[in-house]
């Protein structure tokens, strides 16, 4: 669960985020994003959700002022070396 409630799995402390804003459901076959009737909506890849939508590795989720990149545990990602 993603929301402004401090007990949420992903806590987003901003007034534009509902207490119980959205949920990501993960199964063995697929992950999906569900808006939980939030006041300001949930966007996936820039599109306002009207129903549950499948998630893919690297998808951009927007909740209030936050942009979250969804990452699947089965998609390997290398650590980027930053210039010092």
N, C-alpha and C positions, 0 to 999 in steps of 0.2 A: 504494500500500500504506500502511496506517495501522497503527502499532504502537509498541512500546517500543524497538525496535531503532533506534539512531541513524541508520542508513542508510535508514529508512523515508521515503517521500515526505512523510508527515505523522507527525512524531515526537511521541508523547505519553509523557512521562517520569513514569510512575506505576506502582506495583507491581500495581495491579489491571488493568493493560493487558498483554496478551500481546505477545511480541516481534513476531509477525506476526499481528495481531488481525483486521483486516478489509481489504477491498479495494473500491474503487469502480471500476467498469468503465464507460467512456464510449465510446459509438459515435455515429454520425451520427444515429441514430434515438432512442436512449434511454440513460440512465445507470442503473446498478444497483449495489446494495450487497450484498456477500457477506461473511459471517462466515467466517474461515479456521480454524475449529475452536478458537476461543479458549476459555480456561477459564471466563471470566465472561460470555461472550456479548456480542452486539451488539444494541442496540435501535434500532428505526426507528419514529418516532412513538409511542414508549412501549411497543412490542410487541417481544418477544424474537424475533429472526430464527431461523427453522428452515430456511429456504432463501433463495436470492437474491430480492431485492425491488427493484422499480422505484423510482427516486428522482424526486421532483418538487422544483421550486424552492421553497425555504423549509422543506423537511423537517428535522425534528430527529433527529439521530443521537446516541445515547448510547453511549460506550465508556468503561468504568470510571467515574471521577469526572468525565469530560469530556462536555459537551454541545456538539455541533457543528451549525451550521445549514448545510445544503447549498445552494449557490447555483449556478445554471446561468449560464454566460457569455452565453447568448442572452436572458436575462431582465434588462432594464435596471432598475437600482436607483439612485435619486437619493441623494445625500449628505444626511444629516439635519443640519440646523443646530442646534447645541447652544447652550443659553443660557450666557452667560459671566458 
